[in-house]
Amino acid sequence: MKFIINSRSGVPIYRQLVQQIENGIVGGILSPGEQLPTVREVALQLTVNPNTVARAYRELEYRGLIESTQGRGTFVSAGAAFGRGEDKELIFQQKLETVLHEALQLNIDQGRVAELFKEALKQWKGEE
């Protein structure tokens, strides 16, 4: 799994990592028992402090989504919830609601929001 960090989002880097790994688990991209990259590997990939990655891993372990074993590595927990459609849709719906709330705060009218969404959807589908 490749991680993407947005340093201008205002969301702490460790939180972005937690969200991406959580989404990977719920979305079925990460399978039970699958090994995650080491803290050092992720820190090097993202050029962030290893403590930031370790913090994200600790939070995920606390939630029961991953398990760390000294000397073996960090793995997706066998007990985590995987790939349920309603979970994926709920996460996506919550993110959409956040974006729509921000559009309201920025005073972007509904028609323009729809246009921007259609443009983003075309790019996502690779039509542009």
C-alpha positions as CSV (number, residue, x, y, z in Angstrom):
1,M,0.0,0.0,0.0
2,K,1.3,3.4,-1.0
3,F,0.7,6.3,1.4
4,I,0.0,9.8,0.3
5,I,0.4,12.7,2.7
6,N,-1.1,16.2,2.2
7,S,1.0,18.5,4.3
8,R,-1.5,21.4,3.6
9,S,-4.6,19.6,4.8
10,G,-4.4,20.7,8.4
11,V,-4.8,17.0,9.4
12,P,-1.8,15.7,11.4
13,I,0.3,13.2,9.4
14,Y,-0.1,10.4,11.9
15,R,-3.9,10.8,11.5
16,Q,-3.7,10.7,7.7
17,L,-1.8,7.4,8.0
18,V,-4.3,6.0,10.4
19,Q,-7.2,6.9,8.0
20,Q,-5.4,5.4,5.0
21,I,-4.6,2.1,6.7
22,E,-8.1,2.0,8.2
23,N,-9.7,2.6,4.7
24,G,-7.4,-0.1,3.3
25,I,-8.6,-2.6,5.8
26,V,-12.3,-1.7,5.5
27,G,-12.0,-1.5,1.7
28,G,-10.4,-5.0,1.5
29,I,-7.1,-3.6,0.0
30,L,-5.3,-4.9,3.1
31,S,-6.0,-8.5,4.0
32,P,-5.9,-10.2,7.4
33,G,-2.4,-11.3,8.3
34,E,-0.9,-9.0,5.6
35,Q,2.4,-7.5,6.8
36,L,2.6,-3.7,6.8
37,P,5.8,-1.9,6.0
38,T,8.1,-1.1,8.9
39,V,8.0,2.2,10.7
40,R,11.4,3.0,9.2
41,E,10.3,2.1,5.6
42,V,7.2,4.3,5.8
43,A,9.1,7.2,7.4
44,L,11.7,7.1,4.6
45,Q,9.0,6.9,1.9
46,L,7.2,9.9,3.3
47,T,10.2,11.7,4.6
48,V,8.6,12.1,8.1
49,N,9.8,11.4,11.6
50,P,9.6,7.7,12.5
51,N,7.9,8.7,15.7
52,T,5.0,9.9,13.6
53,V,4.6,6.6,11.9
54,A,5.0,4.7,15.2
55,R,2.2,6.9,16.7
56,A,-0.1,5.9,13.9
57,Y,0.7,2.2,14.3
58,R,0.2,2.4,18.1
59,E,-3.3,3.9,17.5
60,L,-4.2,1.3,15.0
61,E,-3.0,-1.4,17.4
62,Y,-5.0,0.1,20.2
63,R,-8.1,-0.1,18.0
64,G,-7.4,-3.8,17.3
65,L,-6.8,-3.3,13.5
66,I,-3.1,-4.3,13.5
67,E,-0.8,-6.4,15.6
68,S,2.9,-5.9,16.2
69,T,5.2,-8.8,17.1
70,Q,8.7,-8.0,18.3
71,G,11.2,-9.3,15.7
72,R,8.5,-10.3,13.1
73,G,6.8,-7.0,12.2
74,T,3.4,-5.4,12.1
75,F,0.4,-7.3,10.5
76,V,-3.3,-6.6,9.8
77,S,-5.3,-8.2,12.6
78,A,-7.3,-11.3,11.9
79,G,-10.1,-9.8,14.0
80,A,-10.5,-6.5,12.1
81,A,-13.6,-5.9,10.0
82,F,-13.0,-6.3,6.3
83,G,-14.6,-5.1,3.1
84,R,-18.2,-4.8,4.2
85,G,-20.0,-2.6,1.7
86,E,-22.0,-0.6,4.2
87,D,-18.8,0.3,6.1
88,K,-17.1,1.5,3.0
89,E,-20.1,3.5,2.0
90,L,-20.5,5.0,5.5
91,I,-16.9,6.2,5.5
92,F,-17.3,7.7,2.0
93,Q,-20.6,9.4,2.9
94,Q,-19.0,10.9,6.0
95,K,-16.1,12.3,3.9
96,L,-18.6,13.7,1.4
97,E,-20.6,15.4,4.1
98,T,-17.4,17.0,5.4
99,V,-16.5,18.3,1.9
100,L,-20.1,19.6,1.4
101,H,-20.0,21.4,4.8
102,E,-16.7,23.0,3.8
103,A,-18.3,24.1,0.5
104,L,-21.1,25.7,2.5
105,Q,-18.6,27.5,4.7
106,L,-16.8,28.8,1.5
107,N,-20.1,30.0,0.1
108,I,-19.9,27.8,-3.0
109,D,-23.4,27.3,-4.4
110,Q,-24.9,23.9,-5.0
111,G,-24.7,24.1,-8.8
112,R,-21.0,24.8,-8.7
113,V,-20.4,22.0,-6.2
114,A,-22.2,19.6,-8.6
115,E,-20.0,20.9,-11.5
116,L,-16.8,20.4,-9.5
117,F,-17.9,17.0,-8.4
118,K,-18.6,15.9,-12.0
119,E,-15.1,17.2,-13.1
120,A,-13.4,15.3,-10.3
121,L,-15.4,12.2,-11.1
122,K,-14.2,12.4,-14.8
123,Q,-10.6,12.8,-13.7
124,W,-11.0,9.8,-11.3
125,K,-12.4,7.7,-14.0
126,G,-9.6,8.8,-16.3
127,E,-11.8,10.5,-18.9
128,E,-9.6,13.6,-19.0
